[in-house]
Amino acid sequence: MNAPMTSIERLHLELPELDWITDPSRIARLSQDFAWFSPVLDRQLKDKRADAVVRPRTEDEIRALVGACARLGVPITIRGSGTGNYGQTTPLAGGVVLDMTGYNALLWVRTGVARAQAGIRLGELERHTRPSGQELRCIPSTYRSATLGGLFGGGFGGVGSINYGPLGAPGNVLGLRAMTIEPEPQIVELRGAEALRMHHLWGTNGLVLELEVALAPAHPWLESLVVFDAFAPALAFADALANAPGIVKREVAFFASPVPDHLAQLAEHLPKGCHAVLSLVAESSEDPMRALADAHGGRMTYRKTAEEVKKSNRTLMEFTWNHTTLHALKVDKSLTYLQSSFVPGRHVAQITEMEQRFAGEVLMHVEFLRGLDGLLTCSALQLVRFTTEERLDQIIRLHREHGVRINNPHVFVVEDGKAGGALPPEIVEMKKRFDPRGLLNPGKLRDWPVKA
């Protein structure tokens, strides 16, 4: 007798026209992201994979797939380019990985706003906005490969957040188009605060098809590194530059020693043992930025104009945010990282205290940004010399005990990673509304476990 047909085989039979990826090695690769940044997640997730991967290119194809999965009870894990670090593209219950990178059209660009399909790469989106003198307000260091939907689903902030705050700040994401996970999928347009109820949930409570995002005026950005012999003046310069209202900027990052020693591709510009400040300022702001650096005892070791950056196709943006962690791991695979945020007005003191308390074990990397309240503060992506999971938990606990917020990047349950814990009721209601059968990435939200 023939064996019963599996749900995946039925999907293939029902939807043969879709772009199915069936090669086991490709399925395994597309079932993973950069969760290996965490030795904890790497241990927990490295053997998990989907049963199939599909790459739809039209809304009709997405609708057909979603409807069939809902009828058959097949779990769906939504994937962009897999540049996240939290294992959220890794299915715990098998099923289908829905690769959105083929659904990638630009829809329109207007003054101050753009709209595109979720699978568009951010670098491609900016290529369309720049002719009108505009750029994205918030862009991750992975912008060349990261998708718009991936940024919305899993991103927090990035280059540009020093002006416009995190992606979730009101006004940065204006609206979205989403699909319900039902046998007869519904299309819904969400605006403003309601749209943000799907933000930073890694595609667990809705399938986003399109996003409408605010734009910023583009500038020719001067990229530079300023180095210091001591921690305090380097941090003071970074803070002063971030706070300087007349200096137009897009990025300010502070790397305490020995973080610069781990940026091998920039070694000729980063003297051994130095502390460094990386910045993007408008070319028109170079003179006041240099004066500020001189006043703090810094010296510029790297300088590239916007035209030089364009010609070289090499940008310092790819050494910021979690790209710093990636570069460091290439040098020392025993490292992992934390995600911290500090209290506005107390951030310099808190950074200094944590540097002293964990000297040599937690290596300070700070990104300056504006918080949801508009106040200047910092988000840190510290490197950690990993020894044991118990010690990692202790380091996290000690930071929290000293008033430093930690969003734990070493867990895959969404609520466990968020410092606030439980999801607000409106987020839970959004999950029930858009995924009534609990098929989106089961096991990643507390109340929607993997079914036995």
N, C-alpha and C positions, 0 to 999 in steps of 0.2 A: 504494500500500500504506500502511496505517496504521503510524505510528512505534511502536516497542516501548514498552510502558508502563513508566514510571519506578517506582522503589521508593516514592517519595512518593505517586504516583498510586495505586499498589496499596494503600498504607496508607489513603488516603482511601476507596477502594472497599471495603476490608475492614472499616473502622471508621467508617462514615458518621455514627453516633450521637454521636461525640465532638465536643467544641467546638473545631473547627479554625479557626485564624486564617490567612487566606490573602491578606489585603491586603498588598501588598509593603511599603508604608510602615510598617505595624504590625509586620511580620516584622523589618524592619530595626531598628526601635526596640527590639523585644524580644530582639534579638540583641546588645544592648550593655548595659553598665553604666556606672559612673562612671570607667572607665579613662582618660577624657580628662583626669583629674587629672594624669596622666603624659604629657608630650609624646612620650615614647618609645613607650608603649603606644598612644597615639592614632594615631601614624604607622603602627604595625604592624597595628592591628586595626580601624581605622575602616571598612574596606570589607568586612570579613568578616560573613557572615550565614547564618542557617539557611535551609533550603528550606521549612520549615513550622514553625508553632508550634501546640501543642495544650494545652488547659487542662482536664485531667480533674478530676472532682469526687468520685469514689468509688475505693475500692481496686480494685474490679473493672475500672473503666475504665483505671486505671494498669496493672494486670496485662495487660489485653488489648493495650494499646499496647506495653508492654515486650516481651511475647512476640512480637508481630508484627515489631517492630524487630529483635529478635534473630534471627528466622528470615530476615529480608530483609537483614541486615547493615547496618542504618541507624544511624548514630551518634546518640547522645542527649546533649544538654546540659541539665542540670538548672538551673532558674532559680527564685529566690524573687521578690523585688520588684526585684532588680537594683540594690541600693544599695551593692554592693561596688565596689572601686576597682582591681581587678586583671585585668579582662578575662576573668574565669572564666565569665561567662555568654555569652561570645562564642564560637561554634563555629568551629573552624579547618577542619573537614571537612564543613561543611554539615549535612545531616540535620535532625533534629527538636529544637527547643527544647521541653522539658517544663516548662511553667509550672505550678508547684505552688500558686499562690495560691488556686485554687478548692477545694483540699483542706485545709480550714481549721477544722475543728471542735475545740472544747474537749472533752476526754474526761472529766476530773475534776480537782477541787482538794481536797487533803487538808492536814492540818497539816504544813507544811514541804515540801510537794511538789505538783507539778501535772503533768498529762500532756495533750498536745494533738497534733493533726496538724501536720505540718511547715509547711503553708502559712498557719497562723494568724499574724496580725500581732501584734507584741509588745505594742503599746499595747492591743489588744483582749484579749490574754491577761491583762494586768495589770488590766483592767477587771473581769475575772472573779475575780481573786485578792484584790482590795482589800476587798470586803465581809467577808472573813474576817481582815482586818488583816495581809495578806501582800502582798509584791511580789517581782518577779524579783531575783535576786542580782546579775545582770550585765545591763545594758541599753545598747545603743548609742545614740548621739545620733540615729540614724535610726529610733528605736523606733516612730514613728507608722506608717511604711510597711514597715520591715524585717520579715521573717518569722522564725519560730522556727528553721526548717530553714536559712535563710540565715545566721542568726547562728551556728548550730552549724557549718555548712560553711565559712564564710569569716571569722567573727568571732574576735577575740582577747580583747578585754576591753572595758570600758566603764564607765559610771556604776555604782557599786557595787563595782568591782574593788578599791577601796581597803580594803574589808573582806574580800572573799571571793576575791581574786586573779583571775587570768584564767579564762575559761570552762573551760579545760582542766584546772584544778586539781581533784584528786580530791574528789568529793562534790558538785560543781556540776551535772554531768550524770550522772544515775543509770542511765539505760537508754534504749534506742531499739528501734524496729522497722524493719527494712530489707528490701528486696526485691532478689533477684539478677536480673541481666540475662541471661536465658536464654529459649529458646523456651517452656519451662514454668517461669515464675518461681517461686522459693521465697521464703517469708516466714521471717525469722529474728529472734529477740529477742536483743539483745546487752546485757550489763549491765556497769557499772563500767568498768574499764580496757579491756575488749574493745570497748565502745562508743566509747571515745575514739580508737580506731584509725581511725575515720571523720571525726574532728574536724579542722577546718582543712585539709581536702583538697579543698574546693570541689566536692564531688560527683563527684570523679574515681574514687573507689574504692567507691562504694556509693550506692544510692538510699534515703534515709531517709524513712520514712513517718510515724513518730510519735517524739516525744521526751518523756522524763520528766526534769524539772529540779527542783532544790531551790529553795525559796523562802526569803525573809528576812522578819523582822518589819517591817511598814511603819511609818514615822514621818511626822508632818507636817513637811516639809522647808522650812527657811528658805533662800531663794536670795539670794545677795549677791555684790557686787563690792567688793573692797578695793583701792585704788590707792596707788601709791608713786612717788616721784620718782627712785628709784635701783634698780638691778638687785639688788644684794646683799641689802638688807633685805626686798625683795619675795620673793625666793627663800627667804630664811631663814624668813619668816612662813609661806609655803606648806609648807615642810618641817616646821616646828614644829606647824602645824595638822594636817598629815597624821599626825604621830607622836603627837599628844596622845591618850592612851588614854581619858581621861574625856569627850572631846568626841565625841558621836555624829555621824557624818558619812556622806555617800554619794558625795561628789565633791569633789576639790580639783584645780584646774588652774592653772598659772602661765603667763602670757603676758608675755614680755619685749618691751619696746619694739623695733620699731614694730608688733608684732602687733596690739595693741589699736586702732591707727589703721585697721586693715583690717576692723574689726567695725562696719560703718556703722550697723547698726540699734541699736547700743548707744552711739553716738557721744556722746549727751548725758551719759552716765555715765562716759565714759572720756576724761579730758583729754588733749589732744594730747601725745604723747611719753611717756605714763605707762607704768609696768609694772603689771600687774594680777593679782590672784588671784581666781578664781571658785570659789565653794564652795556646796555644799548641806550644811547641818548641821541636826540636829534643832532644832526651835524651842526646846526646853528647854535646848539648849546655846548659845543666842545670847550670853548674858552672858560666859561664859568665852572664846568665840570673839572677841568684841569686845575683851575685855581683852588677848588675845594680839595682836590687830591693833594696838591702841594701843601696846603694848610695843615693837612693831617699827616704829612711826612711820607706820602706814597709816591711811587714812581711807575709811570706807564711803560709796560713792556710789550704790549700788543695793541695795534691800532689799525682798523680797516674801515674805509669809507663804504657807503652803501654800494657804490659802483664796484669797488674791489671785491666786496662780498659776493655780488652777483656774478662777476667774472670767474671767481674761484669756485663758486657753488659750495662754499664751506662757511658755515655760520656758527658763531659762539652759542646761538640758541640751543644747539645740539649738545651742549655741555651743561645745561641747566636742568632744573626740576629733576625728574627721575632718570634723565639721561646721565646725570652725574653718577648715580648708582651703577648704571650699566657700564660706564667707563671704568669705574673703580673695580667692579667685579671682574673685568678683563685682566686686571693687574693682580687682584687678590680674591680668589674664589671663596675664601672663608668669611667674607663680609656679608652682612645683610643690612637692613635699614629700618628706620622708624618714620612715622609721620606725626609731627607735632605742630601745635600752634600756641602762640603766646598772648599774653594780655596786653592790649594796646596801652602804651605809656609805661608799661613795665617790661617790655620785650627785651630791651638791652640788658637790664639787670637779670632777667630770667635766663637769657642765653649765656651770660657770663657765669651765673651760678651753675648751670648744667655743665658748662665746659669744665669748670673746676671740679665738680663732683664726679664726673665720669671721664676725667682726663685719660686719654690713651685707649679707652674702651668704646666710647661713643664720640664719633668725629663729627664736628659741627658743620653742617651745610644749611644755610638759611636763604629763603626766598622772600623778598619784601613784597607786600601786597596790601591792598585795602580790604578790610573786612566787610561783612554785610552792612555794618553800620557806617561805612565810609572812613573809619579811622585807620590810619596806617599801622600795620603790625607785621608779623612775620609768620611764615609757615616753614618749618624745618623738615628736611629730609635727611636726617643724620645717618651716617654710616655706623654700623655696629660690628664690632669684632665678636662674631658668634662663637659661643662655647657650648651652651646647653639651652634647651627650651625653657628649663626652669629659671636660668639666669635671665633669659630674654623677658620672661614674664615679670621677673623682679625689677628689671630696668624700667619696664612700662609702668609698673605700680609705683615706683619711686618718683618717676616724673609726675604722675598724677597727684601724688601726695604733696608735691611741691608746686602745685598750681599750674602745671603744664598740661594742656589738653593733648591726649594721644588718640588718634584714630588708628586702631590696630590693623596693620597690613598683613598680619600672620594668621588671619581667620578667614573662612569663606562664607560664613553665615553673615548676611548683610548687617543685621542688628548688632552682632558681636563686634563688628569692625567700627561701627559708629560710636563715638564717645557718649552720645545721648542715650544709647540703648534702644528701647522699644520704639517701633515706628509710630508716628502720629496717626490718629484714627482716619484722617482724610487720605493718607497713603494706603492704609489697609483697604479702605473703601474703593480706591482706584484699582487695587489688585482684584478685588471681587468683581468690579464692573468690567474690566478688560480681560480678565483671565478666570472666568467663573469655574472652570474645571481644574484649575491649578496645574496647567501643563507647561507654563513658562519656567524653565530652569528649576524644577523641583529640588528641594533640599537646601536652597540658598536663602530662604526666608523661614523663620522659626515655625510658623503655623502652617507651612506648606511643605511637609517632609517628603522624602522619596517614599512612594507607596510600595509596600511589600508585595 
